[in-house]
């Protein structure tokens, strides 16, 4: 049995991954990762930089059994930097990194920064880029709760400077959306810099949230888990 730690995308909580449990291979134990500022860690202040977030998660993560990481967008960066932090500490590394919706982290940021914008400008940009629904925007209580988390998560990605470190020896698989404005195919291919092994990249029909909208994604994720974990999951 291999645990699959799943890191939420910006503004979301870990429980969004619970529905995946029945779709993954039998030898996988789904473990959603709680990030400060949401769900069971709601009372904690969210981080605005990846490095202290990774140290926080490394202090909590149980690496005593075989495991792998999956993360989407902000969650992909959290998973990547956490894997680096674990390596710095000499801890057991994940058996595989499965990352989606994020340009390779060493690349110069192409998209404009938005974490510093006013609430009105921030919301308008999110609506334009990520199709926020009118119902969500009209729910002022919910927006008041979610906006600080989303702003902090964007800050984590926008503030990140990728230190030069050796590539991982573990398998890396990368996924993207064909019409995702946040990342191009070339930016996905650039993840090869961070692995000593060939990095397989697969692009799906859909935008930034193709992991939720494309029915082919979960079967492809299961295939990637079988390919990278092999006999460990039977």
C-alpha positions as CSV (number, residue, x, y, z in Angstrom):
1,X,0.0,0.0,0.0
2,X,1.3,3.4,-1.0
3,X,-0.1,6.6,0.4
4,X,-0.9,9.4,-2.2
5,X,-0.6,12.8,-0.5
6,X,-2.7,15.2,-2.5
7,X,-2.1,19.0,-2.2
8,X,-5.0,21.4,-2.9
9,X,-5.0,24.1,-5.6
10,X,-5.2,27.7,-4.6
11,X,-8.1,28.7,-2.5
12,X,-9.3,25.2,-2.0
13,X,-9.2,22.6,0.8
14,X,-7.9,19.1,1.0
15,X,-11.3,17.5,1.2
16,X,-12.0,18.2,-2.5
17,X,-9.9,15.2,-3.3
18,X,-12.0,12.7,-1.2
19,X,-14.1,11.8,-4.2
20,X,-11.0,10.4,-6.0
21,X,-10.6,7.6,-3.5
22,X,-12.8,5.1,-5.4
23,X,-11.2,5.9,-8.8
24,X,-7.6,5.2,-7.8
25,X,-5.8,1.8,-8.0
26,X,-6.5,-0.5,-5.0
27,X,-3.0,-0.3,-3.7
28,X,-3.3,3.5,-3.2
29,X,-4.3,5.1,0.1
30,X,-5.6,8.7,-0.6
31,X,-4.3,11.2,1.9
32,X,-5.5,14.8,1.4
33,X,-3.0,17.3,2.8
34,X,-4.4,20.1,5.0
35,X,-2.9,23.5,4.3
36,X,-3.0,26.3,7.0
37,X,-5.9,28.7,6.6
38,X,-8.6,26.2,5.6
39,X,-10.8,23.3,6.9
40,X,-9.2,21.8,10.0
41,X,-6.5,24.4,10.0
42,X,-8.8,27.3,9.3
43,X,-7.7,29.3,12.4
44,X,-4.1,29.3,11.2
45,X,-2.7,32.1,9.1
46,X,-2.0,31.0,5.5
47,X,1.6,31.3,4.3
48,X,2.7,33.7,1.6
49,X,6.0,32.0,0.8
50,X,6.6,28.4,-0.2
51,X,9.7,27.8,2.0
52,X,8.0,28.2,5.4
53,X,5.0,26.3,4.1
54,X,7.2,23.4,3.1
55,X,8.9,23.4,6.5
56,X,5.5,23.4,8.2
57,X,4.4,20.4,6.2
58,X,7.7,18.6,6.6
59,X,7.3,18.8,10.3
60,X,3.9,17.1,10.1
61,X,4.4,14.6,7.3
62,X,4.8,10.9,8.2
63,X,7.4,9.5,5.8
64,X,7.7,6.1,7.5
65,X,5.7,4.3,4.8
66,X,6.0,4.4,1.0
67,X,4.2,7.4,-0.4
68,X,3.8,9.7,-3.5
69,X,2.8,13.3,-4.1
70,X,0.1,14.8,-6.3
71,X,-0.5,18.5,-6.5
72,X,-2.3,20.9,-8.9
73,X,-1.2,24.5,-9.5
74,X,-0.4,26.0,-6.1
75,X,-0.5,22.4,-4.8
76,X,2.1,21.3,-7.3
77,X,4.5,24.0,-6.1
78,X,3.8,23.0,-2.5
79,X,4.5,19.3,-3.3
80,X,7.7,20.1,-5.2
81,X,9.2,22.4,-2.5
82,X,8.2,20.0,0.2
83,X,10.0,17.2,-1.6
84,X,13.1,19.4,-1.8
85,X,12.7,20.2,1.9
86,X,12.5,16.5,2.8
87,X,15.6,15.9,0.7
88,X,17.5,18.7,2.6
89,X,16.6,17.0,5.9
90,X,17.7,13.6,4.7
91,X,14.2,12.2,5.0
92,X,12.7,9.4,2.8
93,X,11.5,10.9,-0.5
94,X,8.2,10.2,-2.3
95,X,8.2,7.3,-4.7
96,X,7.0,9.7,-7.4
97,X,5.9,13.3,-8.0
98,X,2.7,13.8,-10.0
99,X,2.3,17.5,-10.8
100,X,-0.3,19.4,-12.8
101,X,-1.3,22.9,-13.9
102,X,2.0,24.6,-13.1
103,X,5.0,25.8,-15.2
104,X,8.3,24.4,-14.2
105,X,9.3,26.5,-11.2
106,X,12.7,27.7,-12.4
107,X,11.1,29.6,-15.3
108,X,10.6,33.4,-15.2
109,X,6.9,34.1,-14.4
110,X,5.0,35.0,-17.6
111,X,1.7,35.9,-16.0
112,X,1.1,39.2,-14.3
113,X,1.2,39.3,-10.5
114,X,-2.2,39.7,-8.9
115,X,-1.8,38.9,-5.2
116,X,-1.2,42.6,-4.4
117,X,-4.4,43.9,-6.2
118,X,-7.3,45.4,-4.4
119,X,-10.2,43.0,-3.7
120,X,-12.3,44.4,-6.6
121,X,-9.3,44.0,-9.0
122,X,-8.4,40.6,-7.6
123,X,-11.9,39.3,-8.0
124,X,-12.2,40.7,-11.5
125,X,-9.0,39.0,-12.6
126,X,-10.0,35.7,-11.1
127,X,-13.4,35.9,-12.9
128,X,-11.6,36.6,-16.2
129,X,-8.9,33.9,-15.8
130,X,-10.7,31.1,-13.9
131,X,-14.4,31.5,-14.6
132,X,-15.6,32.4,-11.1
133,X,-19.3,32.0,-11.0
134,X,-21.7,34.9,-10.4
135,X,-23.1,32.9,-7.5
136,X,-19.8,32.6,-5.7
137,X,-18.9,36.3,-6.2
138,X,-22.4,37.3,-4.9
139,X,-21.9,35.3,-1.7
140,X,-20.2,38.0,0.3
141,X,-19.7,35.9,3.4
142,X,-18.0,33.1,1.4
143,X,-15.8,35.5,-0.5
144,X,-14.8,37.2,2.6
145,X,-13.6,33.9,3.9
146,X,-12.0,32.6,0.7
147,X,-10.3,35.8,-0.6
148,X,-7.5,35.9,2.0
149,X,-6.7,32.3,1.3
150,X,-6.6,32.7,-2.4
151,X,-4.5,35.9,-2.2
152,X,-2.0,34.1,0.1
153,X,-1.8,31.1,-2.3
154,X,-1.2,33.3,-5.3
155,X,1.5,35.1,-3.3
156,X,3.2,31.7,-2.6
157,X,3.4,31.1,-6.3
158,X,4.3,34.7,-7.3
159,X,7.0,35.0,-4.6
160,X,8.7,31.7,-5.3
161,X,12.4,31.8,-6.5
162,X,13.6,28.3,-7.3
163,X,17.0,27.6,-5.8
164,X,19.5,25.7,-8.0
165,X,19.5,22.2,-6.6
166,X,20.2,18.7,-8.2
167,X,17.4,17.1,-10.1
168,X,15.4,14.4,-8.4
169,X,16.2,10.7,-9.1
170,X,12.5,9.8,-8.5
171,X,9.9,9.6,-11.4
172,X,8.1,12.8,-12.2
173,X,4.8,12.9,-14.3
174,X,3.4,16.2,-15.4
175,X,-0.2,17.1,-16.6
176,X,-1.7,20.1,-18.2
177,X,-4.9,21.6,-19.7
178,X,-4.8,22.3,-23.5
179,X,-6.5,25.7,-23.0
180,X,-5.0,26.6,-19.6
181,X,-3.9,30.3,-19.7
182,X,-1.6,29.7,-16.7
183,X,0.8,27.2,-18.4
184,X,2.0,26.3,-21.9
185,X,3.1,23.0,-23.2
186,X,6.7,24.3,-23.3
187,X,6.4,25.3,-19.7
188,X,5.2,21.8,-18.8
189,X,8.1,20.2,-20.8
190,X,10.5,22.3,-18.9
191,X,9.9,20.2,-15.7
192,X,12.5,17.9,-17.3
193,X,15.2,20.1,-15.6
194,X,14.1,18.7,-12.2
195,X,14.4,15.0,-12.9
196,X,17.3,12.8,-13.8
197,X,14.8,10.5,-15.5
198,X,12.7,11.2,-18.5
199,X,9.6,13.3,-17.5
200,X,6.4,12.2,-19.2
201,X,4.0,15.1,-20.0
202,X,0.3,14.6,-20.9
203,X,-2.1,17.4,-21.9
204,X,-5.9,17.1,-21.6
205,X,-8.7,19.0,-23.2
206,X,-9.8,21.7,-20.8
207,X,-8.7,24.8,-19.0
208,X,-6.9,25.3,-15.7
209,X,-9.2,23.0,-13.8
210,X,-9.1,20.1,-16.3
211,X,-8.5,17.8,-13.3
212,X,-12.2,18.4,-12.4
213,X,-13.8,18.6,-15.8
214,X,-12.0,16.0,-18.0
215,X,-13.2,12.5,-17.4
216,X,-10.0,11.1,-18.8
217,X,-7.8,12.6,-16.1
218,X,-8.4,10.2,-13.2
219,X,-7.8,7.1,-15.3
220,X,-4.6,8.7,-16.7
221,X,-3.5,9.5,-13.1
222,X,-4.1,5.9,-12.1
223,X,-2.1,4.7,-15.1
224,X,0.8,7.1,-14.1
225,X,0.6,5.7,-10.5
226,X,0.9,2.1,-11.8
227,X,3.8,3.1,-14.1
228,X,5.8,4.9,-11.4
229,X,5.0,2.7,-8.4
230,X,4.8,-0.7,-10.1
231,X,4.8,-3.7,-7.8
232,X,4.4,-1.5,-4.7
233,X,0.7,-1.2,-5.4
234,X,0.2,-4.6,-6.9
